[in-house]
């Protein structure tokens, strides 16, 4: 008896996460807009480890809305006085 099983077709993974999976996240552009900076500046901060926490998916960075708010809160200062 010979094995005539056809090879399995490769599985194609979704290249972009679904919108519902990312509803709690900003894109780099959205996060930069919320911070009042440019996306390249946010990218530099992320690369240097000085920016808000980011999640990288398929070469794109996403910023959880709650983490961005927490990161901002940690940078609050009180006026000297």
C-alpha distance (Angstrom), angle and dihedral (degrees) to the residues before:
residue distance angle dihedral
X1 . . .
X2 3.80 . .
X3 3.78 126.3 .
X4 3.82 108.6 -118.1
X5 3.79 97.3 169.9
X6 3.78 111.6 144.6
X7 3.81 116.3 -125.1
X8 3.78 115.1 -98.7
X9 3.78 117.2 -101.9
X10 3.81 114.5 -115.4
X11 3.77 115.0 -97.8
X12 3.79 113.8 -118.8
X13 3.77 113.1 -145.5
X14 3.77 122.1 -149.9
X15 3.80 106.9 -95.5
X16 3.79 95.2 -155.8
X17 3.78 125.5 42.5
X18 3.78 115.3 -117.9
X19 3.79 119.2 -97.5
X20 3.80 91.8 -115.9
X21 3.80 91.5 54.6
X22 3.80 89.0 55.3
X23 3.80 99.7 43.0
X24 3.82 89.9 110.2
X25 3.82 92.6 51.3
X26 3.79 139.3 76.2
X27 3.78 122.3 -141.4
X28 3.81 114.9 -124.7
X29 3.82 88.8 -99.0
X30 3.81 92.7 50.5
X31 3.81 92.7 46.1
X32 3.80 91.4 48.2
X33 3.81 90.4 49.3
X34 3.82 90.3 50.2
X35 3.82 90.0 51.6
X36 3.80 94.7 43.3
X37 3.80 93.8 -120.4
X38 3.80 135.6 108.4
X39 3.80 122.9 -92.6
X40 3.84 91.2 -117.1
X41 3.82 90.0 55.5
X42 3.81 90.7 50.1
X43 3.81 88.6 48.3
X44 3.81 90.4 53.0
X45 3.80 91.1 49.1
X46 3.80 90.5 49.2
X47 3.82 92.8 48.8
X48 3.80 91.2 48.4
X49 3.81 92.6 47.6
X50 3.82 91.9 -118.6
X51 3.79 98.5 107.0
X52 3.77 133.9 76.8
X53 3.81 117.8 -66.7
X54 3.80 112.1 -80.3
X55 3.79 136.9 -164.4
X56 3.80 117.5 -143.9
X57 3.80 116.8 -148.8
X58 3.78 119.6 174.2
X59 3.78 94.4 -23.6
X60 3.81 94.1 -47.4
X61 3.78 125.5 106.3
X62 3.79 124.5 -136.0
X63 3.80 128.1 -172.0
X64 3.79 120.6 -150.0
X65 3.80 108.1 -126.9
X66 3.81 94.0 -134.9
X67 3.83 91.9 48.0
X68 3.80 91.0 50.7
X69 3.82 90.3 51.7
X70 3.82 91.1 47.8
X71 3.82 91.2 48.4
X72 3.80 89.8 52.4
X73 3.81 92.1 47.5
X74 3.81 90.4 55.3
X75 3.79 89.1 57.6
X76 3.80 96.2 53.8
X77 3.78 114.8 122.4
X78 3.76 132.0 -166.9
X79 3.80 119.5 -131.3
X80 3.79 113.5 -103.6
X81 3.69 110.5 -112.9
